[in-house]
Amino acid sequence: MNVKTVLILLGLALATIFALVCVLLTRGRAPSTCQHLPPEQEDTGDGQSLVFADLTPEEMVQVVQYLQGSLGVQLVDASRAKPSDNCIASVDLQVPAKAQVLRFLDSGGARPPREALAVLYFGNQPDPNVTEYVVGPLPTPTYHRDVTVQKYGGKVPYHRRPVTGKEYMDINALVQRELKKAPRFLTACCESDGTDLVTLTTAPRGFKSGDRTTWFVLFHNVAGTGYYLSPVGLEVLVDHGDLHVSRWQLRKVFYNGRYFASTGDLEQEFVAGTLEIIRLKKPQPDSVLGSMRPRRLPDSPGPLQFEPKGPRYSIRDNHIFFQGWSIAFGMNSNSGPRLFDIRYRGERIVYELSLQEALALYGSNCPGGMSTRYLDGSFGIGRFAYELVRGLDCPYTATYVDRHYLAESDVPKTNQNSLCIFEHDSALPLRRHFSDSQSLYYGGLLKNTLVIRAISTLINYDYIWDFMFHSSGAVEVRVHATGYISSSFLHGQGTDFGNRVGPHTLGTMHLHHIHYKVDLDVDGQLNSLETQDMEYELIKDPWSMQNTIERPYLLRKRLEREDEAAFPLDAPMPRYLSFASPNPNKWGHSRSYRIQIISFAGKHLPTSSSMERSVSWGRYQLAVTRRKEEEPTSTSIYNQNDPWTPTVAFADFINNETITNQDLVAWISVGFLHVPHAEDVPNTVTVGNGVGFFLRPYNYFSEDPSVDSPDSVYFSSEQDAETCGSNPLACLPPATACAPRLPPFHFGGFLNL
């Protein structure tokens, strides 16, 4: 080999080494970190939104201490209180009267006193009852007043109180004692001694006012998975209405289509050989029906949304600002998320937007399933909105907010990170047009939306509550259902009530109905309800009179009274229905907001049912009533355990009052019928299981307000669309050449249950 060849090879080797070093150095260098800019500061109203703020833990403690020292009765901590004790059941914000709030917000009036609403169970007195007190002023209470009669027209009977955790514990102890009377049956049917079986409550609890008898369905319990898909065929009816736990009784037993007086009778028939049993294997963790454990190793991560310059919204206390939107947010421990004083471009659109109730009504040929009508507000939609999982329940970079509540305890609890706020890129244009005629240009706008989200886990189901705010001035409200289906043991003609989804598991049919309150104030408090729909008319063709043409035209109507504005669930509704201001827009039309409902609701409970009035809000897909301070909610937590004499009956709100130029409220029902199927195992998916409604500007503006959005894109054939100055989309590569600063993953949701 000559010297020249050696030099050439040496040069190539050096060049290769240099290239490798460059590559390694480049790979080892971390991308620049995104430099976050502070969000644009908007007028915060000097803390005015705090008039709607949830109670702080410190305020809750002050209320408890005040009541303990001011009522003159012994109060037992609700976490260990017996039915025969007195206790504080809950403490929440008492929302001030609207007139007071508006004087404060709009007219420089005095700030309304900050008050709490305390619910107390008085079991240790001659006339046991539930009493509600307004306590104030906070943070240092000096007074309380009984508002029970004022709110409900009389005392609340004690049997209407929601079941506490302590009461469930005592019921479970009773059931365990009763199961010990059937040891051979349990071994044969379920490979169990009873201690590894869990109970699932049903509701309501009986057939008439005063009853407190509940069917409990028994399931195999396997750690780390949902027991709801593993019924064993055994259900028990417990009478727990007496104030003394020692007097509670097991009234009836159901197994595989048959009823028995007691577990002793069940055991006796089994031993005698007259009982047909289904022998179930004890489920194993690696093969149990409904396990959510991953079956494959993690793959590369999917797409990640991040904000190169940081969030474009800002949050101060309970107040959110985003591109012209202003929203005060909160969470009621019973009814769940609620928003107040929603403004766009400085104008109030909605005074209150709040979840009211979630009904789940089941069918089955087992007693527990066929009698279940869950009213989830009684259990606590807000209370059971637990910590959200970063990166799955909400985007990883969302803002997470703690919520506090005091229920069934004298000590406040915190559901940390249980509400999230984020801007969402929907990967869909809000509007766009490509012009290929006359002049060549493209114009469009991204559909970026502010989302406020919470997720409630109510026994087996998980409800995802979304409130979304669009740059078009529209508000979108949406709920998705997921989680586990509830099931019955498959026997007899079970498939008349659902589908078989496991060896002995019947996925039972049910309907979800969700109710919302929307107190719209469109260009002021005084609004009217206007509808528009279409019809065809047959006319002679004006330019060819021997021919005819079918011409569509608008049917416009103003609804004058509440009875006209109550639209039954299964009846057609005008396609356009709007809250209209008496003031016109630039083009002479009433400034309005349209209500557009997206729902696939199942049939409402027949009005002949003895418990229908307790859920009479479900009769209507929409009902518009005059706003009244004495009609703050469409239901009550006391309706669940006494639906036969409801504490609040929504049907009474509709009494044909005039609704022209009045302060109006829209009560909206959405929902869907769910017939569980094989693909609901392990969980119901959110796809196709979402419903909701829109509040859309309708002649409220003179043009689409999103034209002022800084995200608008426009370029023509005469421009260089690839330059940042002409097209903001061309600015994205340098703007996103950075790595988002992701906080470490943390989850503490199991620590405070």
N, C-alpha and C positions, 0 to 999 in steps of 0.2 A: 504494500500500500504506500503510494507516494505521499509527500508532504502536503500537496494541494488537497488530496482527498481527505486527509486527516483534518486539515483546517476547515474544510467544508462541513464535515461531520461535527466538529467541535462547535462551529457557529450555529448549526441547527440545534444542537443540544442546549446551548446557552439560550437560544430564542425560545425553545420549548419550556425551559425552566422559568424564564422571565414571564411567559404567558401564564403558566400555572400559578406563579406567585401572585400575579395581578388578579387572577380569578379568585384565589383563596382570600386575598385581602378584601376584594369586593364582597364576597359572600360573608365574610366575618363582620363586615361593617353593618351595624344596625341601621334601619331606615330612620330618618328623622322623625321625631315625635311631633304629633299634631299640636300646633299652637292654638289653644282655645282662646277665643275672644269672649269677653263678657257679653251676655245677651243685651239687646237694646232695652234700656230702662224705660218703662212706661209709668204713667201716673199711678201710684199705688193707693190713692184715696186716703192716705194717712191712717191706715189700719181699719178702714170702715168695714171691710169684709169680716173682721173678727166678730161682728154682731151675729154671724152664722157659725162661728167656729165651734167644733166639738169641745166638750169639756176636757181640761187637762187632768192628769192623774192627781195633781195637787188639789184641784177644785173638787174632784170626786171625794177625796179623803176629807176635805172640810165639810162636805155635805153629810157624810156618814157620821162624823164626830158631832156635828150639830144635832142630827136626829137622835143619836144615842143619848144626848144630854137634854133633849127638849121635849120628848114625847111622853115621858113619865111611865114608860113600860119597858120591860126587859126585852132587849133585842138580841137574838142568837144569830151568830154568823150563818148566812144562808147555806154555806158549804156543808154544815153539819146540822142544820135545823130540821126537826121533825115536823110533820104536818100540824102538830099541836103547839108549835112554837110561833113566836112573832119574829119576823126577819125582814131585812131590806133585800128585796129581790133584784132591783136594778136602779141605777142612777144614770140619767142622760141629760142632754141639753133640752131645756124648754125654749123652743124657738119663739122669739117675740112676735106679737101681732104685726101683720103686714103694714097696717096704717102707721104704727109706731116706727117701724123700720124705714118706711119710705119718707116719713118726715125727717128722720135722721140722715138718710142717704141723699135725698134730693132737695131738702128745704132748710138744711142747717139746724134742724131740731135737735133736742137732747138725745144722747145715746140711750137706747132702751136699757133698763136694768138687766144685768146678766143673771139668769136663773136656771135652776136645774129641775128636772122632773124625776121624782123618786117614787118608785112603786114598792109598796110594803104588803107583805102577807101577814095578816093578823089571825093566827090560829089559836092563840091562847087568850080567848075572851069569849063571853057568852054568845056573841053573834059573830062567828068567824067571817072575815070578808077580805077583799083586796081593796086597798086605799091608795090613791095617788095624791102626792103632795107636790106643790110648786115651792121650791126652797130658794131663798135669795136674801140679799144680793150677793153675788159672788165677787171676789173670792172669800169674803168673810160673812157667812149667812147670819141674819138676825131675825128672820121670820119664816114661817111656813103657812101655807093655806091648803085646805083640803079641796081639791077640784073634781073629785070623783062624781058627785051628783051633777055638777055643772056640765061635765063632759058627757056623762052617760045616762042622765036622767034618774039615777038612783044608785044605790050601793052595788058593787060588783060581787056577786055570790062567790064564796070561797072555792066552790068546786070548779070554777072557770079558770083558776090559776094554771099557768103552764107547769108541766112536770119538771121538777128540779133534778139535778144530777144525784143528789142524796136520795131522792125518792126512787130513782131508777136503781140505785145500789141496793136499797132495801127490797125492791121487787126481785132483783136478781138473786138475793139471798133466799127469798121465799121460794123461787123457782128451783134453786139448787136443793133446798130441803125436800121439795116435792119429788124431784127426780130421783132422790135416793130411795124412794119407795118403789122404784121400778128397775132394780139393778140388772135382772136377767134380760128383761126386754131391751134395755139400752145396749147391753153387751151383744145381743143377737142382731139388733137392727143396725147399730151404728159403730160397733167396736169401741164403745165409750162407757165411761162411768158417770158421764154428765158434766164433769168439770171442764172438759175441753169443748163443750157446746156453748155457743153464745146466743143471746136473744136480740131480736130486732123489734122495736116497738112499732105499733100501728097507731092510727088515730083517724077519727075521733074515738071516744072511749065509752061506747054504749049506744043507747037508742033514744034517750030522753034526757031532758035537763035534770041535773043532779047526779047522773050516772058518772062513775069513774072506774069503768071496767075495760081493760085493754087486752087485746089479743097480742101475744108475743110469739114470734116465729123463731124456731131454733135452727141453727146452722152449725156445721162443722167449722171449727176455727183452726186455721193454719197460719202460723206466724209469717208475716211478710207478704201476705196476699189478701185480697178481698174475700171475706167469707160469704158475701151476698149471693154467690153462685153455687153454694153447697148446702141447700136445705136438706134436712134429714126426714122431713115428712111429719114432724111433731110440732104442734102449736098448742099454747096454753092460754086460757082466759083468766086474768087476775083481777079480782075486785080489790082496789086500793083506795076506796073512797072514805074509809073511816079515818078519823084523826089519830087513832091509835094503831100503830103499825102491827101490833100483836094481833089485831082483829082482821087483818087482811087475809083473804082466802083465794085459793085456786078454785074457780067455779066450774071449769070445763076443760077437757083435753080433746084434741083432734089428732088423729093419726091415719094417714093413708085413706081418707074418705070417710072415716067413722068418728063418731063423737062418744066420749066417755065422761063419767062424772068425776073421775079423779085418776091420778097416776097409779093409785092402788088398784083400781078397777082394770086399768090397762094391763098392769102386771099380772093380775089374776087371770085375765083372758089369755094372755100369752102362755102362762104356765099350763092352763087347761087345754091349750092347743086349738083354741077357737079364733085366734087372731092371725090373720094373714100379714106377714111382715115382708118388707123388702130389705134384704141384707146388703148393707153398704160397707165398702171398704173404707177405712180411715184414710183420708187424702194425705198424700205425701208432698212435701214442699216442691220437689222437682217435677211433679206431674199434676198438681192440683189445677182444676179448671179455673181459668181467669188469672193466672200468674202474670205479672207485668215485668218479671225479670228478663233482661235482654237475652236473646238467643244467639246473637252474633257479636263478635268483637267490634269495638268502635272503628268506623271508617274515617276518612279525611273529613274535617269539618265542612259544613255547608256554608252558604253565603252569610256574611255578617254585615249588618247595617251599622254604620257609625257616622258620627258628625265631625267632619274634618276640623271645623272651627268651634266645636262645642255646641251645646243645645241652643236652639234659637227661641226657646220659650224661657220664661223666668217664673220662679215661684217665691212668694213671700208669705209666710204663715200658711193660711188656707186659701191663698189667692194665686191664680195662674194667669199669665199674660202670654198671648201668642198671636202675632200678626193681626192685631186689631181685636182679638177676642180677649174677654176678661171674664173669669169664672171663679166663684167661691165654691169650694168643695167640702164635703163632710161625709160622715158615715153614722147612721143610726144603728145601734146594736141589734135592734129587732128587724127593721125593714130594709136595712142595707144602705147602699150609696145614694147620696142626694146632692144636688147642685142648686146653688142660689145665685140670683142677680147675674144672669148670663147676659153679657153685653157684646155687641159687635160695633166697632167704630164709635164707641162711646154711648150707643143707644141700647137701652135694655130691651131684650127680645123675650126673655123668659125670667120670671121672678123665682119660680121653683120648678125643678125637674127631679122627681124622686121616684124610686122604686117603692111600690106599696106592698105587693104580695106575690108569692109564687105557689101555685096550687099544683099538686101531683095527685091524680085520681086514678086508681087502679081497678082492674078486673081480674078475677081468678075463680076457680072452684074450690079454693081453700079459704077458710074464714078470715085469716089475716089479710090476704091479698084483696079479697072482695070488699072488705070494709074500710080500706085505706083511702083517706082523702087528706093528704098532708097539706097543712097551711104553714109554709116554712117560716113565716114571720114569727110564729109562736115559738119556734126552736131558736131563731136568731140568725137571720141572713147576714147581718153585719158582724155579729159576734164570732161567727164561724168563717169569716173571711181571713184565712191564715196567710202566713208569709208566702210571697211569690218567689218562684225559682227563677233566678236571673238567667237570661239566655234561652228560656223555654216558655215560661208563663208570660214573660214580657221580654223585649229586646234587652240584650246584655247591658247596653249603655243607658237604659231608661233611668229615670229618677224614681227612687223608691221611698215611700213615706210610711211611717209608723201610724197605727191607729190604736186608741186606748178605749177600754170599756170597763164598766163595773157591773157585773151580773153574777148572781148566786155566790157572792163573796163580799166581805167588807173591805177587800183590798183590790185596787184597780189592777187590771192586767193589760199587757201590751202585745198586740199582734204586730211584730216588727215587719217592716217592708211589705205591708199587706195591701198597699195601693200603689200603682205605678202610673207614671206620666211619661209620654214619649211622643216624638214626632215620627210619623209613619210614612214611608215611601211606598205607595200602593202599587208601583210599577205599572201605572195606568195614567194616561193623560187625563187631566180634569177636562180639558177641551183642546182641540187642535184642528188645523186645516192645512192641507197641501194644495196650493193653487196651481193648476195646470192650464188655466184659461185666462186670456187677456194679459195678465202679468203673472210672473212666476215667483212665488214666495212660500215660505212655511211659517206658521205661527202656532204656538201651543203653550201649555202650562202644565207642569207636573201636578199630580194629585197628591200633594203632601197634606197630611191630616194630623191634628193634635188628638191624642187618645188618652183618656182617663180610664183606667181598668182596675177592677177588683175581681177576685174569684172566691166564691163561697162553696165550701164543702158541707153539704147538708145530708148527713148520714152517708148514703151511697152515691148521690149525685154531686157533680161539680158544675156550678153555673158561672160562666164567664160574662161579667157585666162590662159592657163597653159604652162610653160616651165619646163621640167623635165630632170634631169641629173642623169644617172645611173652609177654604178661602173663598168659596162662593157665597158665604153667609149661611150655609146650611148646617143644621145639627143632625147627627145621626145617632140613634140609640139602638143597641144591638145586644142580644143575649144568645149565647151558645150553651148547649147542654152536653156534658161529657161525664166521665166517671163510670161507675158500675150500674148496670140495670139491677132492679130488685127482682127477685124470682120466687116462685112457689115450687113445691114438690110436685112432680108430674104424676098425675093419677087420673083415672077415668077419662072424661071428655075434656081434659085440660087444654088441648089444642083449640078449643072453642074460644080461648082467652089469650092466645099467644102462640109462640113457636117453641118447640123443643130445641134447647141449645146445649144440652149436656146429657149424660146417661139418665139422670133422673131430675133434670132441671128444666122448668118451664119459664121462659122469659115472658112475663106477664104484660099484657097490653096496658097502656096508661096514657093519659094526656097531661101535657104541661100547659098551664095557663099562667101568664105573667101580667101583672097590672101595674100601670104607671100613672102618676099624677103630673100633668103639665100645665102649670099656671103661666100661660102666655100673656105678655103685656106688649102688644104690637103697636108701636108708636103711641104709647100711653096705656093706661089701665082700661079704658072704655073701648071695648071691641064688640063686633057683631059676627055672626057665623054666616058665611056665604058659600054656596055650592055652585058648581058648574058641571054639566055633563053634555053629552052629545045626543042628537037625534037626527034622523033623515027626513027631508021633505021632498015630495015629488013636485017638480015645477016644469013649466014649459020652457024649453030652451029659448032664452031671450033673442038669440040671433037666428034661430031656426024654429019657429013656433010650431011646426008640425011634429017636432020631436020633444021628448021630455028628458029630464036629468034628475038623478037623486042627489040632492045637495045636503051635506051635513051642516048643521047649525048648532049654536050653543044654547043650552037651557040654563039660564041664570036664575038663582033663587036666593033670597035671604030668609033664613029660618028664624022664626019669631019666638018660639017657646021651647022649653026643655024637652017636652015630649017629642017634638019633631027632631030634636038633636040627639036622641037616644037610638042608636043604630044596632039592631039585634045582631048577634054573632053570625047567624047563618043567612042574613038577608043582604041583598046588594046595597052598596053604599055609593053615593056620588063619587065619581072619579077624582073630582077636584073639590076639596073642602078646605076653607081658609078662615082664619081669624083675621077680620078686616078692621082697619082703623077708619074713623070718619074722615081722615085727612087723605088727600090724593097725592100721588107721585107726580112727576113732571108731566106725564102724559094723561093725567086726569083720572087714573084708576085708583081705587082704594089701596093704600099701602097694606099689604097682607102677608101672612105666613101660612103656607099650605101644610096640612098634615097628610102624610102618605104612609100607609100602614103596609108592612110586609109580614104576612102571617098565614099559617096553614092549620088553624086551630081545630081541635076535635070538637065534638058536640058538647054543649054545656049540660050540666046536670038538669034533669027535668024540673020545672018549677013546682011540680006536684011533690017533689021530695021534701021531707020534713026538715032537711038541713040546707036546702037551696038558698034560703035568704042570707045565710052566713057568707055565701060566695056569690051574691047576686050581681056583683060587679062583672062576673063572667058572662052575664046575659048579653053584654054589649061589646062589640068591637070598638066602639067609640061612643061616649056619652059626654055631652057638654052641659055644664051646669053653671049657675051663678056661684061665684066664689063666696064662701062664708067661713068666718073664723071658727065657727062651731062644727065645721065639716072638714077637719084638717086631713083626715085619712079615710080611705075607702073600706078599711077593715080594722080589726083589733086583734091583739095577741090572745084575747079571751075567747075569740070565736072558735078556736080549734077544739077546745074541750067542752064547749056548749054551743054547737052549731044550731041546735034546735030553738034556742032563744038568743039570737046573736046580740052581742053587746053593741056592735055597729052593723047596720044593714044598709048597704049602699043603695039599694032600690029606693029607700026613703029620701035620698038626695034629689030624686027626679020628681018634682011636683008641679010641673008645667008653668013655672015662673017665666017671665019674659027674659029674653037673652039678647035684646037689642041695645047696643051701647051700654054694656055692663062689664064689670070685671068678671071674666069667664075662666073656667078651668076645663081642660080636656082630660078625660079619664080614658086611657087607652089600654086595651087588652090585646096581647099577642100570644101565640102558642102553637103547638103542633101535637098531633096524635103520633105516638110512638108504639109500634108493634115490634118488640125485640126480635132479632134474628141472629143467625150464627155469627155474623160479622160484628155483633155487639159484644163479643167475647174476644179479648178480656174486657175491653171498655167500649162504650159508645163513642164514636168519633164526632168531631165537630162539623165535619163536612155534611152539608144538607140539614143540619140540626141547629140552624140559626134563624132567628126571627127578630123583628124590630120595627122601627118606624123612622121617618125623616120629618124634620121641620124645615121647610124650604122657602126661601123668599119668593113671593109671588107679587110682582109689581111693587115690592117694598122699595126697591131702588129704581133708578132711572136706567141703569144698565148693570151688567154683571160686575159686582164689586171686585172680582178677582183680577180685573184689568189693571189694578194698581199693585198687583203682587210683584215683588222683586224677583220672583222665579220665572217670570214670563220670558219666552224665547221667540225671537223673530229674525229671520234673515231672508234676503231675496237673492235672485239670480245675479244681481249686480254687486253683491257683497261677497267677500271671502269668508265663508262660513267656518273656516278652519282657524280663524284668528280670534283670540280671546276678546278683543274689543268689539267684535261684531256679534259674537255668539257666546253667551255664558257657558254653554255646554263645552266649548273648546277650552274653558278655564279649568275643567275638572281634572285633567291629568296632573298638572302641577299642584293643584289644590289638595289632591288626595295622595300625593307622593309622600305619605307619612303613615306611621302606624298609630292606631288609636290607643289611648292609655286606658286599658281595661283594668278595673280593680280586681283583686283576687276573688275567686269564687268563695262565697260563704253562705251557709244556710243554718239558721238556728230555729227553724220552725217546729222542731219536736220538743223544744225545751220548756215551753210555756203552755202546755195543754191542760 
